Amino acid sequence: MGALAVLGFSVINSGHERAGTTTTGPTKPGAGPGSAAPLTHTVTATVAVGSLLNGVAVDSGTRTVYAVNHTVRGRVSVIDAKTHKVTATVPVGGSPVGAAVDPGTHTVYVTNNDDDTVSVIDGNTHTVTATVRVGHGPFGVAVDSETHTAYVTNAFGASVSLIDGNTHTVTATVHVGSGPFGVAVDPETHTAYVTNSGDDTVSVIGGPTHTVTATVAVGTRPYGVAVDPGTHTIYTANSDGHTVSAIDGRTNTVIAAVPVGTKPWKIAVDLGTHGVYVTNYDKDATLWVIDGKTHTVTATVAVGKYPWGVAVDPNTRTVYVTSYLDGTMSVIESR
């Protein structure tokens, strides 16, 4: 069963790819006293990548972007962030969905939803060096860059598999809530956060024990999740609740609910500005920008049709958005 079947609807690929440049205006004022001047978010390039794009990850050290093509014979497109050119295509498993990079080892992890496996890609050679069997329906993936541990959500198995980055073996399986989709890790506390779409919660997994230490109720059908390690704030995209929940990682309580779009999907954080970027997986094709200090929406950016994945390069503050129907990746500069 492909990944989209989990979500309860299907999308028909238009087969249309485009390239070009679009721009957005400046962000809205209102960041609050003492805040920096509002940023301008501009689409500086639109890269034709391939059909059925979903997950995206960036290796800031090598200036490389990895975009996942959700096809039966899955592949990952490798994009040079400097030239915006596709430089390689890596075959992976069936119906891949998520991608994450270990910046210390330049290793890329890709979840293969149909195969119940994770492909491990060497970022230097762009070859698959290992295929790891995990739980049923692997979906999201995140890496603890300090321990070199990959966390994989198994959407059909209500569990999370932990992969040792040195041995490429599963070292633990943690049972969580129903329909776990997204996962994010706080590298300072080694805590993982898992969105359970079936019961509208987030499971908090403690790093040392690899056990669920808390369960936090959030909005309806949480999907994407991201962590700001500077503030220890966790953000969830609640796809049917039309909101983003902000969770204080020190108390595991929801401190804000921000209305965004009609189908908030995936989410990423700019570690330098504490800005939060949310894809709106709908026909209006927008990326929403939230000020992480005030928890208010400061901008919307027009991108490709049905935007799915989003990733931020922490060094350049460049944002990458993959659009499922267009088969394109929008490159957004925030200045």
TIDRENBA-425609 format. One record per residue (C-alpha): residue number from 0; chain; x, y, z. Coordinates in Angstrom, 3 decimals, padded with zeros to 6 digits. Each point is the difference from the previous one (the first is absolute). Layout:
<atoms>
ATOM_NUM_A_X_Y_Z
...
</atoms>
This chain:
<atoms>
ATOM_0_A_000.000_000.000_000.000
ATOM_1_A_001.397_003.384_-000.988
ATOM_2_A_000.501_002.794_002.456
ATOM_3_A_-002.854_002.126_-001.299
ATOM_4_A_-002.491_-002.736_000.788
ATOM_5_A_000.691_000.624_003.674
ATOM_6_A_-001.219_003.551_-000.314
ATOM_7_A_-003.478_-000.962_-001.098
ATOM_8_A_000.048_001.654_-003.428
ATOM_9_A_001.876_-000.148_-003.256
ATOM_10_A_001.523_002.571_-002.314
ATOM_11_A_000.280_-000.348_-003.757
ATOM_12_A_003.348_001.010_-001.447
ATOM_13_A_-000.406_002.697_-002.610
ATOM_14_A_003.235_-000.951_-001.739
ATOM_15_A_000.810_003.699_-000.269
ATOM_16_A_003.397_001.361_000.959
ATOM_17_A_001.021_003.599_-000.070
ATOM_18_A_002.993_002.166_000.678
ATOM_19_A_000.149_003.690_000.677
ATOM_20_A_000.187_002.647_002.659
ATOM_21_A_-002.752_001.538_002.066
ATOM_22_A_000.181_002.437_002.867
ATOM_23_A_-002.006_001.023_003.003
ATOM_24_A_-000.264_003.314_001.741
ATOM_25_A_001.420_000.853_003.391
ATOM_26_A_-001.345_-001.581_003.114
ATOM_27_A_-002.699_001.699_002.018
ATOM_28_A_001.058_002.135_002.949
ATOM_29_A_-000.883_-000.900_003.528
ATOM_30_A_002.885_-002.080_001.240
ATOM_31_A_-000.212_001.738_003.366
ATOM_32_A_002.243_002.282_002.040
ATOM_33_A_003.695_-000.692_-000.255
ATOM_34_A_-000.376_-002.287_-003.017
ATOM_35_A_002.221_000.259_-003.040
ATOM_36_A_-001.326_001.617_-003.171
ATOM_37_A_-002.395_-002.243_-001.942
ATOM_38_A_001.598_-002.281_-002.558
ATOM_39_A_-000.801_-000.080_-003.693
ATOM_40_A_-000.580_-003.476_-001.430
ATOM_41_A_000.705_-000.235_-003.739
ATOM_42_A_-000.203_-002.986_-002.334
ATOM_43_A_003.286_000.266_-001.884
ATOM_44_A_-000.196_-003.236_-001.987
ATOM_45_A_-002.412_-002.770_-000.918
ATOM_46_A_001.811_-003.249_-000.748
ATOM_47_A_-001.598_-002.709_-002.157
ATOM_48_A_000.813_-003.200_001.880
ATOM_49_A_-002.448_-002.795_-000.839
ATOM_50_A_-003.465_-001.328_000.673
ATOM_51_A_-001.700_-000.573_003.340
ATOM_52_A_002.383_001.932_002.229
ATOM_53_A_-000.433_-000.207_003.759
ATOM_54_A_002.814_-000.112_002.569
ATOM_55_A_002.993_002.341_-000.185
ATOM_56_A_003.185_000.360_002.052
ATOM_57_A_003.081_002.195_-000.237
ATOM_58_A_003.650_-000.609_000.889
ATOM_59_A_001.291_003.486_000.794
ATOM_60_A_003.604_-001.200_000.143
ATOM_61_A_000.065_-001.164_-003.609
ATOM_62_A_-002.696_002.411_-001.264
ATOM_63_A_-002.017_-002.941_-001.286
ATOM_64_A_-003.774_-000.466_-000.018
ATOM_65_A_-001.709_-003.398_-000.123
ATOM_66_A_-003.543_-000.201_-001.415
ATOM_67_A_-002.054_-003.197_000.200
ATOM_68_A_-002.010_-001.227_-002.999
ATOM_69_A_-002.972_-001.986_001.308
ATOM_70_A_-000.161_-002.548_-002.814
ATOM_71_A_-000.407_-003.786_000.079
ATOM_72_A_003.625_-000.305_-001.051
ATOM_73_A_001.137_002.708_002.326
ATOM_74_A_002.877_002.362_-000.493
ATOM_75_A_001.674_002.946_001.660
ATOM_76_A_001.065_002.999_-002.055
ATOM_77_A_003.276_001.634_001.039
ATOM_78_A_000.085_003.756_-000.592
ATOM_79_A_002.990_002.343_000.176
ATOM_80_A_-001.164_002.899_002.173
ATOM_81_A_002.464_002.378_-001.663
ATOM_82_A_-001.083_-000.619_-003.597
ATOM_83_A_-003.535_-001.327_000.591
ATOM_84_A_000.787_-002.896_-002.340
ATOM_85_A_-000.863_-003.670_000.478
ATOM_86_A_003.387_-001.717_000.113
ATOM_87_A_-000.995_-003.596_000.756
ATOM_88_A_-002.958_-002.315_000.448
ATOM_89_A_000.221_-002.772_002.585
ATOM_90_A_-002.326_-003.047_-000.258
ATOM_91_A_-001.540_-000.948_003.360
ATOM_92_A_-002.949_-002.146_001.123
ATOM_93_A_-003.679_000.075_-000.886
ATOM_94_A_-002.067_003.146_000.583
ATOM_95_A_002.577_001.941_002.038
ATOM_96_A_-001.343_002.804_002.178
ATOM_97_A_002.345_001.594_002.526
ATOM_98_A_003.643_001.047_-000.039
ATOM_99_A_002.445_001.193_002.648
ATOM_100_A_003.706_000.813_000.033
ATOM_101_A_002.617_-000.683_002.655
ATOM_102_A_002.189_003.100_-000.478
ATOM_103_A_002.949_-001.540_001.813
ATOM_104_A_000.329_-003.016_-002.269
ATOM_105_A_-001.782_001.366_-003.091
ATOM_106_A_-002.261_-003.037_000.095
ATOM_107_A_-003.534_000.190_-001.396
ATOM_108_A_-002.859_-002.149_001.301
ATOM_109_A_-003.061_-000.608_-002.209
ATOM_110_A_-003.170_-001.810_001.097
ATOM_111_A_-001.485_-002.455_-002.512
ATOM_112_A_-003.681_-000.283_000.851
ATOM_113_A_-000.815_-003.003_-002.200
ATOM_114_A_003.063_-002.058_000.913
ATOM_115_A_000.111_000.526_003.780
ATOM_116_A_003.624_001.038_-000.368
ATOM_117_A_002.313_002.978_000.326
ATOM_118_A_002.606_000.701_-002.676
ATOM_119_A_003.313_001.331_001.322
ATOM_120_A_001.778_002.211_-002.539
ATOM_121_A_003.647_001.066_000.132
ATOM_122_A_-000.144_003.724_-000.667
ATOM_123_A_003.517_000.025_-001.429
ATOM_124_A_-000.541_-002.680_-002.641
ATOM_125_A_-003.797_000.201_-000.325
ATOM_126_A_-000.323_-003.754_000.241
ATOM_127_A_-002.157_-002.162_002.270
ATOM_128_A_002.314_-001.629_002.529
ATOM_129_A_-002.622_-001.818_002.071
ATOM_130_A_-003.673_-000.911_000.038
ATOM_131_A_-001.454_-000.352_003.486
ATOM_132_A_-003.245_-001.843_000.698
ATOM_133_A_-002.208_001.876_002.450
ATOM_134_A_-003.687_-000.121_000.984
ATOM_135_A_-003.104_000.060_-002.170
ATOM_136_A_-000.450_003.051_-002.223
ATOM_137_A_003.045_002.162_000.821
ATOM_138_A_-000.847_003.649_-000.538
ATOM_139_A_001.874_002.714_001.868
ATOM_140_A_003.688_000.041_000.907
ATOM_141_A_002.222_002.267_002.103
ATOM_142_A_003.603_-000.209_001.187
ATOM_143_A_001.604_000.764_003.343
ATOM_144_A_003.211_001.555_-001.298
ATOM_145_A_001.810_-000.511_003.314
ATOM_146_A_-000.686_-003.717_000.435
ATOM_147_A_-000.303_-000.767_-003.734
ATOM_148_A_-003.305_-001.728_000.631
ATOM_149_A_-002.799_000.038_-002.571
ATOM_150_A_-003.616_-000.070_001.200
ATOM_151_A_-002.533_-001.486_-002.442
ATOM_152_A_-003.779_000.119_000.444
ATOM_153_A_-001.885_-003.117_-001.086
ATOM_154_A_-003.417_001.364_-001.009
ATOM_155_A_-001.745_-003.378_-000.153
ATOM_156_A_001.777_-001.462_003.005
ATOM_157_A_-000.541_002.692_002.650
ATOM_158_A_003.699_-000.077_000.793
ATOM_159_A_003.333_001.736_-000.476
ATOM_160_A_003.146_-001.854_-001.072
ATOM_161_A_003.402_001.258_001.167
ATOM_162_A_002.917_-000.615_-002.363
ATOM_163_A_003.640_000.119_001.095
ATOM_164_A_001.783_002.154_-002.560
ATOM_165_A_003.266_-001.887_000.417
ATOM_166_A_-001.291_-003.540_-000.422
ATOM_167_A_-003.210_000.705_-001.957
ATOM_168_A_-001.938_-002.325_002.256
ATOM_169_A_-003.236_000.531_001.920
ATOM_170_A_000.903_000.345_003.674
ATOM_171_A_-003.459_000.668_001.455
ATOM_172_A_-003.685_000.111_-000.882
ATOM_173_A_-002.183_002.406_001.962
ATOM_174_A_-003.785_-000.328_-000.020
ATOM_175_A_-001.828_003.302_-000.419
ATOM_176_A_-003.500_001.174_-000.944
ATOM_177_A_-002.176_-000.767_-003.009
ATOM_178_A_001.223_000.948_-003.459
ATOM_179_A_003.411_001.497_000.790
ATOM_180_A_001.059_002.174_-002.922
ATOM_181_A_002.515_002.672_000.920
ATOM_182_A_003.044_-000.065_002.263
ATOM_183_A_002.498_002.640_001.117
ATOM_184_A_002.905_-000.085_002.450
ATOM_185_A_001.358_002.596_002.406
ATOM_186_A_003.772_-000.611_-000.314
ATOM_187_A_000.749_001.672_003.326
ATOM_188_A_-002.367_-002.069_002.129
ATOM_189_A_000.031_-003.076_-002.291
ATOM_190_A_-003.780_-000.031_000.209
ATOM_191_A_-002.131_-001.114_-002.951
ATOM_192_A_-003.492_001.278_-000.758
ATOM_193_A_-002.444_-002.099_-002.033
ATOM_194_A_-003.324_001.172_-001.454
ATOM_195_A_-002.765_-002.588_000.348
ATOM_196_A_-002.577_000.891_-002.651
ATOM_197_A_-002.505_-002.590_001.186
ATOM_198_A_-000.445_001.340_003.511
ATOM_199_A_001.044_003.667_-000.336
ATOM_200_A_002.986_-000.256_002.307
ATOM_201_A_003.772_000.296_000.130
ATOM_202_A_002.038_-002.755_001.633
ATOM_203_A_003.118_001.230_001.808
ATOM_204_A_002.839_-002.544_-000.051
ATOM_205_A_002.816_000.479_002.507
ATOM_206_A_003.459_-000.471_-001.486
ATOM_207_A_001.794_-001.967_002.717
ATOM_208_A_-002.804_-002.489_000.607
ATOM_209_A_-001.729_-000.033_-003.397
ATOM_210_A_-003.352_-000.116_001.743
ATOM_211_A_-003.065_002.211_-000.338
ATOM_212_A_000.248_002.496_002.850
ATOM_213_A_-003.021_002.165_-000.886
ATOM_214_A_-002.948_000.225_-002.373
ATOM_215_A_-001.166_003.473_-001.020
ATOM_216_A_-003.434_000.731_-001.509
ATOM_217_A_000.229_002.336_-003.007
ATOM_218_A_-002.235_000.964_-002.941
ATOM_219_A_-001.941_-002.268_-002.322
ATOM_220_A_002.012_-002.477_-002.069
ATOM_221_A_003.557_001.187_000.678
ATOM_222_A_002.345_-000.796_-002.823
ATOM_223_A_003.279_001.908_-000.267
ATOM_224_A_002.137_000.884_003.014
ATOM_225_A_003.138_002.078_000.577
ATOM_226_A_002.150_001.031_002.955
ATOM_227_A_001.700_003.299_000.768
ATOM_228_A_002.888_-001.143_002.243
ATOM_229_A_000.841_003.587_000.914
ATOM_230_A_-003.308_000.474_001.784
ATOM_231_A_-000.916_-003.678_000.474
ATOM_232_A_-003.284_000.687_-001.758
ATOM_233_A_-001.730_-002.688_-002.042
ATOM_234_A_-002.345_000.850_-002.857
ATOM_235_A_-002.619_-002.335_-001.483
ATOM_236_A_-001.933_000.507_-003.226
ATOM_237_A_-003.584_-001.065_000.716
ATOM_238_A_-001.279_-000.845_-003.473
ATOM_239_A_-003.715_-000.225_000.793
ATOM_240_A_000.065_002.599_002.772
ATOM_241_A_001.425_002.721_-002.279
ATOM_242_A_002.408_001.009_002.763
ATOM_243_A_003.566_-000.310_001.203
ATOM_244_A_000.416_-000.962_003.651
ATOM_245_A_003.012_001.338_001.908
ATOM_246_A_001.155_-002.220_002.879
ATOM_247_A_002.367_001.038_002.780
ATOM_248_A_002.486_-002.865_000.080
ATOM_249_A_000.898_000.669_003.635
ATOM_250_A_-003.549_-000.456_001.276
ATOM_251_A_-001.560_-001.985_-002.870
ATOM_252_A_-002.936_002.394_-000.136
ATOM_253_A_-001.568_001.773_-002.974
ATOM_254_A_000.735_003.722_000.250
ATOM_255_A_-001.561_001.203_-003.266
ATOM_256_A_-002.228_-001.057_-002.891
ATOM_257_A_000.589_001.986_-003.186
ATOM_258_A_-002.641_-000.064_-002.795
ATOM_259_A_001.605_-000.775_-003.379
ATOM_260_A_-001.469_-000.884_-003.387
ATOM_261_A_-002.361_-002.853_-000.758
ATOM_262_A_002.352_-002.990_000.136
ATOM_263_A_003.207_000.651_001.984
ATOM_264_A_002.279_-002.856_-000.903
ATOM_265_A_003.745_000.077_000.597
ATOM_266_A_001.954_002.421_002.136
ATOM_267_A_003.571_001.233_000.475
ATOM_268_A_001.813_002.523_002.200
ATOM_269_A_002.684_002.560_-000.811
ATOM_270_A_002.354_-000.447_002.950
ATOM_271_A_001.455_003.494_-000.365
ATOM_272_A_-003.196_002.047_-000.172
ATOM_273_A_-002.331_-002.475_001.761
ATOM_274_A_-002.321_000.376_-002.989
ATOM_275_A_-002.368_-002.894_-000.657
ATOM_276_A_-000.906_-001.074_-003.545
ATOM_277_A_-003.158_-002.029_-000.696
ATOM_278_A_-001.096_-001.471_-003.331
ATOM_279_A_-003.712_000.214_-000.798
ATOM_280_A_-000.744_-003.190_-001.934
ATOM_281_A_-002.920_001.362_-001.979
ATOM_282_A_-000.856_001.619_-003.309
ATOM_283_A_000.853_003.500_001.217
ATOM_284_A_003.666_-001.091_-000.016
ATOM_285_A_001.483_002.068_002.799
ATOM_286_A_002.726_-000.089_002.599
ATOM_287_A_-000.908_001.675_003.289
ATOM_288_A_002.594_001.770_002.142
ATOM_289_A_-000.414_000.275_003.779
ATOM_290_A_002.055_002.166_002.354
ATOM_291_A_001.221_-002.449_002.629
ATOM_292_A_000.266_002.750_002.621
ATOM_293_A_-003.540_001.356_-000.307
ATOM_294_A_-001.720_-003.036_-001.536
ATOM_295_A_-001.654_002.136_-002.647
ATOM_296_A_-000.125_-000.446_-003.776
ATOM_297_A_002.266_002.538_-001.676
ATOM_298_A_-000.148_-001.054_-003.662
ATOM_299_A_-001.365_-002.392_-002.587
ATOM_300_A_002.094_-000.967_-003.018
ATOM_301_A_-001.396_-001.333_-003.287
ATOM_302_A_001.679_-003.274_-001.030
ATOM_303_A_-000.816_-002.998_-002.237
ATOM_304_A_-003.200_-002.044_-000.010
ATOM_305_A_-000.672_-002.029_003.133
ATOM_306_A_003.216_000.793_001.908
ATOM_307_A_001.090_-002.933_002.147
ATOM_308_A_003.492_000.134_001.483
ATOM_309_A_001.976_002.895_001.442
ATOM_310_A_003.592_000.288_001.221
ATOM_311_A_002.212_002.900_001.081
ATOM_312_A_003.752_000.326_-000.485
ATOM_313_A_001.153_001.300_003.418
ATOM_314_A_003.086_001.667_-001.463
ATOM_315_A_-001.512_001.874_-002.943
ATOM_316_A_-003.589_000.261_001.344
ATOM_317_A_-001.199_-001.250_-003.381
ATOM_318_A_-003.339_-001.820_000.058
ATOM_319_A_-000.799_-002.901_-002.329
ATOM_320_A_-003.587_-001.068_-000.743
ATOM_321_A_-000.962_-003.054_-002.057
ATOM_322_A_-003.330_000.055_-001.846
ATOM_323_A_-001.710_-003.321_-000.567
ATOM_324_A_-002.033_000.779_-003.124
ATOM_325_A_002.479_002.282_-001.757
ATOM_326_A_003.039_-002.184_000.511
ATOM_327_A_001.899_003.166_000.830
ATOM_328_A_002.006_001.373_002.889
ATOM_329_A_-000.328_003.654_000.969
ATOM_330_A_003.136_001.723_001.299
ATOM_331_A_-000.830_002.818_002.410
ATOM_332_A_002.452_002.553_001.344
ATOM_333_A_-000.922_001.657_003.293
ATOM_334_A_001.812_003.281_000.598
</atoms>
